Amino acid sequence: MSHTTLRHGRRAAAAGLIAVAALGLTACNGAKSDAAGSPSGSASAAADPGGSGGSGDGGTSGGTAGGSTGAKSTSAGHRSHAGQGSHAGAAGGRCTTGGLQAGWGSEGGGIPDMKSDSQQTAAVWLKNIGKASCTLDGFPGVQIKGTDGTTWDLRRSAKKPAPVTLKPGAHTQFTIELLPTTGKDDKKVEPGLVTVTPPNEKKPFALKWPYGGAILDQSGATHPGTFVNPVNG
């Protein structure tokens, strides 16, 4: 074999070794690239639970800005809903004792003749002194306290109550049907104080009885001649 042929053979072998080495280097670089890609893919996958958590559990992992935005949007939605609820309650909520005034009489009369032996009507007005509309619905509680200290919780009539909405400054009324007596030997109650509790409330008004006279005591009767009607009934 000539020296020229030998040199060519060695060069070919060397070139082969270089090519093999290059292929190995490429494979190593590819493996490193894949290894770097996997954590990136995992981080991306972890970001989705963070986003879902943002609208469901507040996004505690803070995975993405989208999750955080979702949480803020949800909170804002609750605040808006609460605001509407407060507004609705202020506009049509139940009238409370603290938001009302009460007194005797009405525009149509309602002043009983306590010198009569026939049934009479006493009216009580209720005025909304609050800053928003409110609603009364049902029967007031009425207790008559006699000058001797006896008490009488009045029964309700058979009338069906209906809701009444009062704007600020507006008023409504309810009536008390009562049976006075002038008989000396009748069992009677001489009213001194009348407590009035608005429907669905617990705190009453205390109103002095202004009409004098006496009411036939039928506190134990099934159908007494003295009873209370519903608001605006």
HUKA-V232716 format. One record per residue. N is the residue number from 0. RES is the residue in three letters. SS is DSSP state (hx for helix, st for strand, lp for the rest). PHI is phi in radians with two decimals (none if undefined). OMEGA is omega in whole degrees, -180 to 180 (999 if undefined). Layout:
# HUKA-V232716
n:N res:RES ss:SS phi:PHI omega:OMEGA
n:N res:RES ss:SS phi:PHI omega:OMEGA
This chain:
# HUKA-V232716
n:0 res:MET ss:lp phi:none omega:-177
n:1 res:SER ss:lp phi:-1.44 omega:178
n:2 res:HIS ss:hx phi:-1.10 omega:-180
n:3 res:THR ss:hx phi:-1.15 omega:180
n:4 res:THR ss:hx phi:-1.12 omega:180
n:5 res:LEU ss:hx phi:-1.11 omega:180
n:6 res:ARG ss:hx phi:-1.12 omega:178
n:7 res:HIS ss:hx phi:-1.07 omega:-179
n:8 res:GLY ss:hx phi:-1.16 omega:180
n:9 res:ARG ss:hx phi:-1.15 omega:178
n:10 res:ARG ss:hx phi:-1.11 omega:180
n:11 res:ALA ss:hx phi:-1.12 omega:179
n:12 res:ALA ss:hx phi:-1.13 omega:180
n:13 res:ALA ss:hx phi:-1.09 omega:180
n:14 res:ALA ss:hx phi:-1.11 omega:178
n:15 res:GLY ss:hx phi:-1.14 omega:179
n:16 res:LEU ss:hx phi:-1.11 omega:179
n:17 res:ILE ss:hx phi:-1.10 omega:-179
n:18 res:ALA ss:hx phi:-1.13 omega:179
n:19 res:VAL ss:hx phi:-1.10 omega:180
n:20 res:ALA ss:hx phi:-1.10 omega:-180
n:21 res:ALA ss:hx phi:-1.14 omega:178
n:22 res:LEU ss:hx phi:-1.11 omega:178
n:23 res:GLY ss:hx phi:-1.09 omega:180
n:24 res:LEU ss:hx phi:-1.12 omega:179
n:25 res:THR ss:hx phi:-1.09 omega:180
n:26 res:ALA ss:hx phi:-1.10 omega:179
n:27 res:CYS ss:hx phi:-1.12 omega:179
n:28 res:ASN ss:hx phi:-1.09 omega:178
n:29 res:GLY ss:hx phi:-1.10 omega:-180
n:30 res:ALA ss:hx phi:-1.13 omega:179
n:31 res:LYS ss:hx phi:-1.14 omega:180
n:32 res:SER ss:hx phi:-1.10 omega:179
n:33 res:ASP ss:hx phi:-1.13 omega:-179
n:34 res:ALA ss:hx phi:-1.12 omega:179
n:35 res:ALA ss:hx phi:-1.24 omega:-179
n:36 res:GLY ss:hx phi:-1.21 omega:-177
n:37 res:SER ss:hx phi:-1.13 omega:176
n:38 res:PRO ss:hx phi:-1.03 omega:179
n:39 res:SER ss:hx phi:-1.10 omega:178
n:40 res:GLY ss:hx phi:-1.12 omega:180
n:41 res:SER ss:hx phi:-1.14 omega:180
n:42 res:ALA ss:hx phi:-1.11 omega:179
n:43 res:SER ss:hx phi:-1.13 omega:179
n:44 res:ALA ss:hx phi:-1.16 omega:-180
n:45 res:ALA ss:hx phi:-1.22 omega:-179
n:46 res:ALA ss:hx phi:-1.20 omega:-179
n:47 res:ASP ss:hx phi:-1.15 omega:175
n:48 res:PRO ss:hx phi:-1.03 omega:177
n:49 res:GLY ss:hx phi:-1.12 omega:179
n:50 res:GLY ss:hx phi:-1.16 omega:179
n:51 res:SER ss:hx phi:-1.12 omega:-179
n:52 res:GLY ss:hx phi:-1.11 omega:-178
n:53 res:GLY ss:hx phi:-1.06 omega:-179
n:54 res:SER ss:hx phi:-1.63 omega:-177
n:55 res:GLY ss:hx phi:-1.73 omega:-175
n:56 res:ASP ss:lp phi:-2.00 omega:177
n:57 res:GLY ss:lp phi:1.63 omega:178
n:58 res:GLY ss:lp phi:1.07 omega:-176
n:59 res:THR ss:lp phi:-1.14 omega:179
n:60 res:SER ss:lp phi:-1.38 omega:-180
n:61 res:GLY ss:lp phi:1.06 omega:-173
n:62 res:GLY ss:lp phi:-1.05 omega:-177
n:63 res:THR ss:lp phi:-2.46 omega:175
n:64 res:ALA ss:hx phi:-1.13 omega:178
n:65 res:GLY ss:hx phi:-1.07 omega:178
n:66 res:GLY ss:hx phi:-1.12 omega:179
n:67 res:SER ss:hx phi:-1.13 omega:179
n:68 res:THR ss:hx phi:-1.11 omega:179
n:69 res:GLY ss:hx phi:-1.06 omega:180
n:70 res:ALA ss:hx phi:-1.14 omega:180
n:71 res:LYS ss:hx phi:-1.12 omega:-179
n:72 res:SER ss:hx phi:-1.12 omega:179
n:73 res:THR ss:hx phi:-1.13 omega:180
n:74 res:SER ss:hx phi:-1.10 omega:-180
n:75 res:ALA ss:hx phi:-1.10 omega:179
n:76 res:GLY ss:hx phi:-1.11 omega:179
n:77 res:HIS ss:hx phi:-1.15 omega:180
n:78 res:ARG ss:hx phi:-1.09 omega:179
n:79 res:SER ss:hx phi:-1.09 omega:-179
n:80 res:HIS ss:hx phi:-1.14 omega:179
n:81 res:ALA ss:hx phi:-1.12 omega:179
n:82 res:GLY ss:hx phi:-1.10 omega:179
n:83 res:GLN ss:hx phi:-1.16 omega:179
n:84 res:GLY ss:hx phi:-1.12 omega:179
n:85 res:SER ss:hx phi:-1.09 omega:-179
n:86 res:HIS ss:hx phi:-1.12 omega:-179
n:87 res:ALA ss:hx phi:-1.14 omega:179
n:88 res:GLY ss:hx phi:-1.13 omega:-179
n:89 res:ALA ss:hx phi:-1.17 omega:-175
n:90 res:ALA ss:hx phi:-1.40 omega:-175
n:91 res:GLY ss:hx phi:-2.43 omega:-180
n:92 res:GLY ss:st phi:-1.30 omega:-180
n:93 res:ARG ss:st phi:-1.18 omega:174
n:94 res:CYS ss:lp phi:-1.22 omega:180
n:95 res:THR ss:lp phi:-1.88 omega:-180
n:96 res:THR ss:hx phi:-1.02 omega:-179
n:97 res:GLY ss:hx phi:-1.17 omega:-179
n:98 res:GLY ss:hx phi:-1.78 omega:-177
n:99 res:LEU ss:st phi:-2.22 omega:166
n:100 res:GLN ss:st phi:-2.10 omega:-179
n:101 res:ALA ss:st phi:-2.39 omega:178
n:102 res:GLY ss:st phi:-2.92 omega:-177
n:103 res:TRP ss:st phi:-1.57 omega:174
n:104 res:GLY ss:lp phi:1.61 omega:178
n:105 res:SER ss:st phi:-2.73 omega:-180
n:106 res:GLU ss:lp phi:-1.12 omega:-179
n:107 res:GLY ss:lp phi:-1.62 omega:-179
n:108 res:GLY ss:st phi:2.03 omega:-180
n:109 res:GLY ss:lp phi:1.29 omega:178
n:110 res:ILE ss:lp phi:-1.91 omega:-175
n:111 res:PRO ss:lp phi:-1.35 omega:173
n:112 res:ASP ss:lp phi:-1.66 omega:-173
n:113 res:MET ss:lp phi:-1.40 omega:175
n:114 res:LYS ss:lp phi:-1.65 omega:-179
n:115 res:SER ss:lp phi:-1.68 omega:175
n:116 res:ASP ss:lp phi:-1.83 omega:178
n:117 res:SER ss:lp phi:-1.79 omega:-176
n:118 res:GLN ss:st phi:-1.08 omega:-178
n:119 res:GLN ss:st phi:-2.19 omega:-180
n:120 res:THR ss:st phi:-2.18 omega:172
n:121 res:ALA ss:st phi:-1.99 omega:-178
n:122 res:ALA ss:st phi:-1.92 omega:175
n:123 res:VAL ss:st phi:-2.16 omega:177
n:124 res:TRP ss:st phi:-1.67 omega:177
n:125 res:LEU ss:st phi:-2.22 omega:-175
n:126 res:LYS ss:st phi:-2.04 omega:177
n:127 res:ASN ss:st phi:-1.41 omega:179
n:128 res:ILE ss:lp phi:-1.81 omega:178
n:129 res:GLY ss:lp phi:-1.44 omega:-178
n:130 res:LYS ss:lp phi:-1.68 omega:-180
n:131 res:ALA ss:lp phi:-2.37 omega:178
n:132 res:SER ss:lp phi:-1.15 omega:177
n:133 res:CYS ss:st phi:-2.57 omega:-173
n:134 res:THR ss:st phi:-2.17 omega:172
n:135 res:LEU ss:st phi:-1.89 omega:-177
n:136 res:ASP ss:lp phi:-2.62 omega:175
n:137 res:GLY ss:lp phi:2.18 omega:-179
n:138 res:PHE ss:lp phi:-1.70 omega:170
n:139 res:PRO ss:lp phi:-1.36 omega:171
n:140 res:GLY ss:st phi:-1.54 omega:-178
n:141 res:VAL ss:st phi:-2.28 omega:176
n:142 res:GLN ss:st phi:-2.19 omega:176
n:143 res:ILE ss:st phi:-1.72 omega:177
n:144 res:LYS ss:st phi:-1.92 omega:-178
n:145 res:GLY ss:st phi:-1.27 omega:178
n:146 res:THR ss:lp phi:-1.13 omega:178
n:147 res:ASP ss:lp phi:-1.61 omega:177
n:148 res:GLY ss:lp phi:1.69 omega:178
n:149 res:THR ss:lp phi:-1.24 omega:180
n:150 res:THR ss:st phi:-2.15 omega:-178
n:151 res:TRP ss:st phi:-2.49 omega:176
n:152 res:ASP ss:st phi:-1.51 omega:-173
n:153 res:LEU ss:lp phi:-1.29 omega:175
n:154 res:ARG ss:st phi:-1.34 omega:179
n:155 res:ARG ss:st phi:-1.64 omega:175
n:156 res:SER ss:lp phi:-1.37 omega:179
n:157 res:ALA ss:lp phi:-1.54 omega:-179
n:158 res:LYS ss:lp phi:-1.19 omega:-180
n:159 res:LYS ss:lp phi:-1.56 omega:-179
n:160 res:PRO ss:lp phi:-1.29 omega:176
n:161 res:ALA ss:lp phi:-2.41 omega:-177
n:162 res:PRO ss:lp phi:-1.14 omega:177
n:163 res:VAL ss:st phi:-2.23 omega:178
n:164 res:THR ss:st phi:-1.71 omega:-178
n:165 res:LEU ss:st phi:-1.92 omega:172
n:166 res:LYS ss:lp phi:-1.30 omega:177
n:167 res:PRO ss:lp phi:-0.96 omega:-180
n:168 res:GLY ss:lp phi:1.56 omega:-179
n:169 res:ALA ss:lp phi:-1.47 omega:-180
n:170 res:HIS ss:st phi:-2.46 omega:173
n:171 res:THR ss:st phi:-2.42 omega:-178
n:172 res:GLN ss:st phi:-2.63 omega:165
n:173 res:PHE ss:st phi:-2.41 omega:-177
n:174 res:THR ss:st phi:-2.13 omega:174
n:175 res:ILE ss:st phi:-2.03 omega:174
n:176 res:GLU ss:st phi:-1.53 omega:-177
n:177 res:LEU ss:st phi:-2.42 omega:-177
n:178 res:LEU ss:st phi:-2.05 omega:179
n:179 res:PRO ss:st phi:-1.21 omega:175
n:180 res:THR ss:lp phi:-2.53 omega:175
n:181 res:THR ss:lp phi:-2.06 omega:-178
n:182 res:GLY ss:lp phi:-1.23 omega:-178
n:183 res:LYS ss:lp phi:-1.17 omega:-174
n:184 res:ASP ss:lp phi:-1.64 omega:-180
n:185 res:ASP ss:lp phi:-1.26 omega:171
n:186 res:LYS ss:lp phi:-1.31 omega:-170
n:187 res:LYS ss:st phi:-2.46 omega:174
n:188 res:VAL ss:st phi:-2.18 omega:176
n:189 res:GLU ss:lp phi:-1.68 omega:-175
n:190 res:PRO ss:st phi:-1.10 omega:174
n:191 res:GLY ss:st phi:-2.05 omega:-179
n:192 res:LEU ss:st phi:-2.47 omega:177
n:193 res:VAL ss:st phi:-2.17 omega:177
n:194 res:THR ss:st phi:-1.72 omega:-177
n:195 res:VAL ss:st phi:-2.11 omega:178
n:196 res:THR ss:st phi:-1.94 omega:179
n:197 res:PRO ss:lp phi:-1.00 omega:-180
n:198 res:PRO ss:lp phi:-0.91 omega:176
n:199 res:ASN ss:lp phi:1.15 omega:176
n:200 res:GLU ss:lp phi:-1.96 omega:178
n:201 res:LYS ss:lp phi:-2.02 omega:-179
n:202 res:LYS ss:lp phi:-1.55 omega:-177
n:203 res:PRO ss:lp phi:-1.71 omega:165
n:204 res:PHE ss:st phi:-1.60 omega:174
n:205 res:ALA ss:st phi:-1.98 omega:-178
n:206 res:LEU ss:st phi:-2.00 omega:174
n:207 res:LYS ss:st phi:-1.24 omega:179
n:208 res:TRP ss:lp phi:-1.29 omega:-172
n:209 res:PRO ss:lp phi:-1.71 omega:-167
n:210 res:TYR ss:lp phi:-1.87 omega:-180
n:211 res:GLY ss:lp phi:1.18 omega:177
n:212 res:GLY ss:lp phi:1.27 omega:-178
n:213 res:ALA ss:lp phi:-2.51 omega:179
n:214 res:ILE ss:st phi:-1.97 omega:176
n:215 res:LEU ss:st phi:-1.06 omega:-177
n:216 res:ASP ss:lp phi:-1.35 omega:175
n:217 res:GLN ss:lp phi:-2.12 omega:-175
n:218 res:SER ss:lp phi:-1.09 omega:180
n:219 res:GLY ss:lp phi:-1.72 omega:-177
n:220 res:ALA ss:lp phi:-1.40 omega:178
n:221 res:THR ss:lp phi:-1.27 omega:180
n:222 res:HIS ss:lp phi:-2.23 omega:-178
n:223 res:PRO ss:lp phi:-1.23 omega:178
n:224 res:GLY ss:lp phi:-1.43 omega:178
n:225 res:THR ss:lp phi:-2.09 omega:-177
n:226 res:PHE ss:st phi:-2.76 omega:-176
n:227 res:VAL ss:st phi:-2.03 omega:176
n:228 res:ASN ss:lp phi:-1.72 omega:179
n:229 res:PRO ss:lp phi:-1.22 omega:177
n:230 res:VAL ss:lp phi:-1.02 omega:180
n:231 res:ASN ss:lp phi:1.06 omega:-177
n:232 res:GLY ss:lp phi:-1.59 omega:999
